[in-house]
Amino acid sequence: MKKSVLIVAILSVFAFSSCKENAADKVSEENVATAADRDADSGKFPVITFEENQFDFGTIEQGTNVEHVFKFKNDGEAPLMIVNAKSSCGCTIPEYTKDPIAPGDSGEMLVKFNGSGQNQVSKTVTLTTNTKAGTETLMIKAFVTPKEGAAPIKTPTSK
């Protein structure tokens, strides 16, 4: 019994030591260079810079459709992707490019507002991007005058 255990142990040591290959021989210089480039690029992010983050339409009549183009630039070191643009209500519709914006290039976002509500109205558009922050916010506002004969909208402070 002792002989068989000793033989199995010797064979195991021989099997494990004879199959050992030098792992450094399997690493190619091309793969090392590719991995180094990938790791260097992993810390690079796009940076979205808007000419303006807020726009005031001024005084508009209720139900008047208005729109504004927000212009921006990618000041970062990686392509900018706008994944989603969501407004704070259904009366505001953002339209944006789905294509990546290269570093140094510019883009535009169209924001449409249908003039709903009354008095001072503010709406936000939240962009989901691949920037370091992950989200960006734009704001539009307007003073909406009611149409002739329209009933005033009751607010908690009105009587």
C-alpha positions in Angstrom: 0.0 0.0 0.0 2.8 2.4 0.9 4.5 1.6 -2.4 1.4 2.4 -4.5 0.9 5.8 -2.7 4.6 6.6 -3.2 4.4 5.7 -6.9 1.3 7.8 -7.4 3.0 10.8 -5.6 6.1 10.5 -7.7 4.1 10.2 -10.9 2.0 13.3 -9.9 5.1 15.4 -9.2 6.6 14.3 -12.6 3.3 15.0 -14.5 3.0 18.5 -13.0 6.6 19.5 -13.4 7.0 18.2 -17.0 3.9 20.1 -18.3 5.1 23.4 -17.0 5.7 25.8 -19.9 7.2 29.2 -19.8 4.2 31.6 -19.9 6.4 34.5 -20.9 7.1 32.7 -24.2 3.4 32.9 -25.1 3.1 36.7 -24.8 3.4 38.5 -28.1 4.7 42.0 -28.3 1.8 43.0 -30.5 -0.7 42.0 -27.8 1.3 43.9 -25.1 1.2 47.0 -27.3 -2.6 46.7 -27.9 -3.3 46.2 -24.2 -1.1 49.3 -23.3 -3.0 51.4 -25.8 -6.4 50.2 -24.5 -5.4 50.9 -20.9 -4.1 54.4 -21.8 -7.4 55.2 -23.6 -9.6 53.9 -20.7 -9.1 57.1 -18.8 -10.2 59.4 -21.7 -13.7 60.8 -21.7 -15.6 63.1 -23.9 -16.5 66.5 -22.5 -19.7 68.2 -23.8 -19.5 72.0 -23.8 -22.7 73.9 -24.6 -22.7 77.4 -25.9 -25.6 77.9 -23.5 -27.3 75.6 -21.0 -30.5 77.6 -20.7 -32.7 79.5 -23.2 -35.6 81.9 -22.5 -38.3 82.1 -25.2 -39.6 85.3 -23.6 -43.3 85.9 -23.7 -45.3 83.6 -26.0 -49.0 83.0 -26.4 -50.5 79.8 -25.1 -50.4 77.0 -27.7 -47.6 78.6 -29.7 -45.0 76.1 -30.9 -41.5 77.3 -30.4 -38.1 75.6 -30.8 -34.5 76.3 -30.0 -31.2 74.7 -31.2 -28.6 74.1 -28.4 -25.1 74.0 -30.0 -22.4 72.0 -28.3 -18.8 70.8 -28.9 -16.9 67.7 -27.8 -13.9 69.2 -26.0 -12.8 65.7 -24.6 -10.4 63.1 -25.9 -13.0 60.4 -26.8 -16.0 60.2 -29.1 -19.2 61.7 -27.5 -22.4 59.6 -27.5 -25.7 61.0 -26.5 -27.6 57.8 -25.5 -30.9 59.5 -24.5 -32.6 62.9 -24.1 -35.6 63.1 -21.9 -37.7 66.1 -21.1 -39.5 66.9 -17.8 -42.9 66.8 -19.6 -44.5 65.7 -22.8 -44.9 69.3 -24.0 -41.1 69.5 -24.6 -39.5 67.3 -27.3 -35.7 67.0 -27.7 -34.2 65.8 -31.0 -30.6 64.8 -31.2 -28.1 62.9 -33.3 -27.5 59.2 -32.5 -24.1 59.3 -34.3 -20.9 59.7 -32.2 -19.3 63.1 -32.2 -15.5 63.0 -32.6 -13.2 65.0 -30.3 -13.2 68.6 -31.5 -16.4 68.3 -33.5 -19.6 70.1 -32.9 -23.3 69.0 -32.7 -26.8 70.4 -32.2 -29.8 69.5 -30.2 -33.2 70.8 -31.2 -35.7 71.3 -28.4 -39.4 71.9 -29.3 -41.9 73.4 -26.8 -45.7 73.5 -27.6 -46.5 76.5 -25.4 -48.7 74.7 -22.9 -49.3 76.1 -19.4 -49.7 79.6 -18.2 -47.5 82.3 -16.7 -43.8 81.4 -16.0 -43.0 77.9 -17.3 -39.6 76.1 -17.0 -38.8 72.8 -18.5 -35.6 70.7 -18.3 -34.1 68.2 -20.8 -31.8 65.6 -19.3 -29.2 64.1 -21.6 -27.7 60.7 -20.8 -24.1 60.7 -22.3 -20.8 58.8 -22.0 -19.2 61.8 -20.3 -17.6 61.4 -16.9 -20.6 62.8 -15.2 -23.0 60.6 -17.2 -25.8 63.2 -17.5 -26.1 66.8 -18.6 -29.1 69.2 -18.1 -30.5 71.9 -20.4 -33.3 74.3 -19.5 -35.9 76.2 -21.4 -38.3 78.8 -20.0 -41.1 81.1 -21.3 -43.8 83.3 -20.0 -47.0 81.9 -21.5 -49.9 84.3 -21.8 -53.3 82.6 -21.9 -55.4 82.8 -25.1 -58.4 85.1 -25.2 -61.2 83.4 -23.2 -59.1 80.7 -21.8 -59.8 79.7 -18.2 -56.9 80.4 -15.9 -55.1 77.4 -14.6 -55.6 77.0 -10.8 -52.4 76.6 -8.8 -52.2 75.9 -5.0 -51.6 79.6 -4.4 -54.5 80.9 -6.5 -58.0 81.4 -5.0 
